[in-house]
Amino acid sequence: MKQRHDTKRKTRIAEPVQVYLDRPDRDRLDRLTALLEATKSDVLRRGLEALDALTRRSTRTRATPAPLPTFRGQGLQTGVDLDDSASLLDLMNGGDASR
């Protein structure tokens, strides 16, 4: 561990946790530790914070669906083929759509 480990956050009560990583993940952790000039604990903590924020954001957007526009009218029309875009355009323009 680096010397900065305990001096950065003195109010935190640290509890040891053992993490098992495959070799590529250990190498990535070492690379990020050197790149960010942080301890391994700090890198893992920041990763947890990022994942926590990401999951909170995604559940928040899922909880509030986007409003869908609604229109007044006579309801569904019989004989409308949704796969025929030319006839749909013709119907929407009141019969004067250019082809």
VEXVOLUM-749740 format. One record per residue: residue number from 1; residue in one letter; x, y, z of N, C-alpha, C, O in turn. Coordinates in steps of 0.05 Angstrom, whole numbers, plus 5000, padded with zeros to 4 digits. Layout:
! VEXVOLUM-749740
NODE/NUM/A/X/Y/Z/X/Y/Z/X/Y/Z/X/Y/Z
...
//
This chain:
! VEXVOLUM-749740
NODE/1/M/5017/4976/5000/5000/5000/5000/5017/5025/5000/5040/5025/5010
NODE/2/K/5007/5046/4989/5021/5071/4988/5017/5086/5014/4998/5080/5029
NODE/3/Q/5034/5105/5019/5032/5121/5044/5006/5138/5045/4996/5142/5066
NODE/4/R/4997/5147/5022/4973/5164/5021/4948/5149/5029/4927/5161/5033
NODE/5/H/4949/5123/5031/4925/5107/5034/4908/5117/5058/4884/5121/5054
NODE/6/D/4919/5120/5081/4903/5127/5104/4901/5157/5109/4884/5166/5124
NODE/7/T/4918/5173/5096/4918/5202/5101/4897/5217/5086/4889/5239/5094
NODE/8/K/4886/5205/5064/4867/5220/5047/4840/5223/5061/4829/5245/5060
NODE/9/R/4830/5202/5073/4803/5203/5086/4805/5193/5115/4803/5169/5120
NODE/10/K/4810/5211/5133/4814/5203/5160/4788/5196/5175/4788/5182/5194
NODE/11/T/4766/5206/5165/4740/5201/5178/4729/5174/5172/4711/5165/5186
NODE/12/R/4739/5161/5152/4729/5135/5144/4740/5113/5162/4764/5113/5169
NODE/13/I/4723/5095/5170/4732/5072/5185/4735/5049/5165/4715/5039/5155
NODE/14/A/4760/5042/5159/4765/5023/5138/4762/4994/5149/4768/4989/5172
NODE/15/E/4753/4977/5132/4750/4949/5138/4763/4933/5116/4757/4938/5092
NODE/16/P/4781/4915/5122/4794/4901/5100/4775/4882/5085/4758/4869/5097
NODE/17/V/4779/4883/5059/4763/4866/5041/4782/4852/5022/4800/4865/5011
NODE/18/Q/4779/4827/5018/4796/4812/5000/4782/4809/4973/4759/4800/4971
NODE/19/V/4796/4817/4951/4785/4816/4925/4802/4797/4908/4826/4800/4907
NODE/20/Y/4789/4779/4894/4803/4760/4877/4799/4769/4848/4777/4771/4839
NODE/21/L/4821/4774/4835/4820/4784/4807/4837/4765/4789/4857/4755/4798
NODE/22/D/4827/4761/4765/4843/4747/4745/4867/4764/4737/4867/4788/4742
NODE/23/R/4886/4752/4724/4911/4767/4717/4905/4792/4700/4917/4813/4706
NODE/24/P/4888/4791/4680/4883/4815/4664/4871/4837/4681/4877/4861/4677
NODE/25/D/4853/4830/4699/4840/4850/4716/4860/4862/4736/4860/4886/4742
NODE/26/R/4878/4845/4747/4899/4855/4764/4918/4875/4750/4925/4895/4760
NODE/27/D/4924/4868/4725/4941/4885/4709/4927/4912/4703/4939/4933/4704
NODE/28/R/4901/4911/4698/4886/4935/4693/4884/4952/4718/4887/4977/4717
NODE/29/L/4881/4939/4741/4881/4954/4767/4908/4967/4772/4909/4990/4780
NODE/30/D/4929/4953/4766/4956/4965/4770/4960/4988/4751/4971/5009/4758
NODE/31/R/4951/4985/4726/4954/5007/4706/4938/5031/4714/4948/5054/4713
NODE/32/L/4913/5027/4723/4897/5050/4732/4908/5063/4757/4907/5087/4761
NODE/33/T/4919/5047/4775/4931/5057/4800/4954/5076/4793/4957/5097/4804
NODE/34/A/4971/5068/4774/4994/5084/4766/4984/5109/4750/4994/5131/4755
NODE/35/L/4965/5105/4733/4955/5127/4716/4942/5149/4733/4946/5173/4729
NODE/36/L/4926/5141/4753/4911/5160/4769/4927/5169/4794/4918/5186/4809
NODE/37/E/4950/5157/4798/4967/5163/4821/4950/5160/4847/4950/5177/4864
NODE/38/A/4937/5137/4849/4920/5131/4871/4926/5103/4882/4942/5088/4870
NODE/39/T/4915/5097/4904/4918/5070/4915/4898/5051/4902/4880/5060/4888
NODE/40/K/4903/5026/4905/4885/5006/4894/4857/5009/4906/4837/5006/4893
NODE/41/S/4856/5015/4932/4831/5019/4946/4816/5043/4934/4792/5042/4930
NODE/42/D/4831/5064/4928/4818/5088/4917/4807/5082/4889/4785/5091/4882
NODE/43/V/4822/5067/4873/4812/5061/4846/4787/5043/4848/4768/5048/4833
NODE/44/L/4787/5023/4865/4764/5006/4868/4740/5022/4879/4717/5018/4871
NODE/45/R/4745/5040/4898/4724/5056/4910/4711/5074/4888/4687/5076/4887
NODE/46/R/4728/5086/4872/4718/5104/4850/4702/5088/4830/4682/5098/4819
NODE/47/G/4711/5063/4824/4696/5046/4806/4669/5039/4818/4649/5039/4803
NODE/48/L/4667/5033/4844/4642/5028/4857/4623/5052/4856/4599/5049/4851
NODE/49/E/4635/5076/4861/4619/5100/4860/4607/5105/4832/4584/5113/4829
NODE/50/A/4624/5100/4811/4615/5104/4784/4592/5084/4777/4572/5092/4765
NODE/51/L/4595/5059/4785/4575/5039/4780/4549/5045/4795/4527/5041/4785
NODE/52/D/4552/5054/4819/4529/5061/4835/4514/5084/4822/4489/5083/4821
NODE/53/A/4528/5105/4813/4515/5127/4800/4502/5118/4774/4480/5128/4767
NODE/54/L/4515/5101/4759/4504/5091/4734/4478/5075/4738/4459/5079/4723
NODE/55/T/4478/5058/4758/4454/5042/4763/4431/5059/4774/4408/5054/4768
NODE/56/R/4438/5079/4790/4417/5097/4800/4405/5113/4777/4381/5117/4776
NODE/57/R/4422/5122/4758/4413/5138/4736/4395/5121/4717/4375/5130/4708
NODE/58/S/4403/5096/4712/4387/5079/4694/4361/5071/4706/4341/5068/4692
NODE/59/T/4359/5066/4732/4334/5060/4745/4316/5084/4746/4291/5082/4745
NODE/60/R/4328/5108/4748/4312/5132/4749/4299/5137/4722/4276/5146/4721
NODE/61/T/4313/5133/4700/4302/5137/4674/4281/5116/4667/4262/5122/4652
NODE/62/R/4285/5092/4677/4265/5071/4672/4239/5076/4687/4218/5068/4678
NODE/63/A/4241/5089/4710/4217/5093/4726/4198/5114/4715/4174/5113/4719
NODE/64/T/4209/5133/4699/4192/5154/4688/4191/5151/4658/4210/5160/4644
NODE/65/P/4171/5139/4647/4169/5136/4618/4166/5162/4604/4154/5181/4615
NODE/66/A/4175/5164/4579/4172/5188/4563/4142/5192/4556/4128/5172/4550
NODE/67/P/4133/5216/4557/4105/5221/4550/4101/5217/4520/4117/5225/4503
NODE/68/L/4079/5204/4513/4072/5198/4485/4051/5218/4477/4032/5223/4491
NODE/69/P/4053/5229/4453/4033/5247/4443/4007/5233/4437/4007/5210/4428
NODE/70/T/3985/5246/4443/3959/5234/4436/3944/5254/4418/3948/5278/4420
NODE/71/F/3927/5243/4402/3912/5260/4383/3882/5253/4384/3875/5230/4389
NODE/72/R/3866/5273/4380/3837/5268/4379/3829/5261/4350/3842/5270/4331
NODE/73/G/3810/5246/4347/3801/5238/4321/3778/5218/4322/3765/5215/4342
NODE/74/Q/3774/5205/4300/3752/5186/4297/3761/5158/4304/3745/5139/4299
NODE/75/G/3785/5154/4314/3794/5127/4321/3808/5114/4298/3815/5127/4278
NODE/76/L/3811/5088/4300/3824/5073/4279/3807/5071/4254/3783/5069/4255
NODE/77/Q/3820/5072/4231/3806/5070/4205/3809/5042/4195/3831/5030/4196
NODE/78/T/3788/5031/4184/3789/5004/4173/3802/5005/4146/3800/5024/4131
NODE/79/G/3816/4983/4140/3829/4981/4114/3856/4995/4111/3866/4997/4089
NODE/80/V/3867/5006/4133/3892/5020/4132/3915/4999/4133/3915/4983/4151
NODE/81/D/3933/5000/4114/3955/4982/4113/3980/4997/4123/3990/5015/4108
NODE/82/L/3989/4991/4147/4012/5006/4158/4038/5000/4144/4058/5015/4147
NODE/83/D/4039/4979/4128/4063/4972/4112/4064/4987/4086/4085/4987/4073
NODE/84/D/4043/5001/4078/4042/5015/4053/4045/5045/4059/4025/5059/4064
NODE/85/S/4070/5055/4059/4074/5083/4067/4062/5103/4048/4054/5125/4056
NODE/86/A/4060/5097/4022/4048/5115/4003/4019/5120/4009/4009/5142/4008
NODE/87/S/4004/5098/4014/3976/5101/4020/3971/5114/4047/3952/5128/4051
NODE/88/L/3989/5109/4066/3987/5123/4092/3991/5153/4089/3976/5169/4100
NODE/89/L/4011/5161/4073/4015/5189/4068/3991/5201/4054/3983/5224/4060
NODE/90/D/3980/5187/4035/3956/5196/4021/3933/5200/4041/3919/5221/4039
NODE/91/L/3929/5181/4059/3907/5184/4078/3912/5207/4097/3894/5222/4104
NODE/92/M/3937/5211/4106/3944/5232/4125/3941/5260/4112/3934/5279/4126
NODE/93/N/3946/5262/4087/3943/5288/4073/3916/5292/4061/3911/5312/4047
NODE/94/G/3898/5275/4067/3870/5279/4058/3866/5272/4029/3848/5282/4016
NODE/95/G/3883/5255/4018/3879/5246/3990/3895/5262/3970/3894/5255/3946
NODE/96/D/3909/5284/3978/3924/5299/3957/3954/5297/3961/3969/5316/3957
NODE/97/A/3964/5273/3968/3993/5268/3970/4005/5264/3942/3993/5249/3926
NODE/98/S/4027/5276/3937/4041/5271/3912/4056/5245/3913/4068/5239/3933
NODE/99/R/4056/5231/3891/4070/5205/3890/4094/5206/3872/4108/5187/3869
//
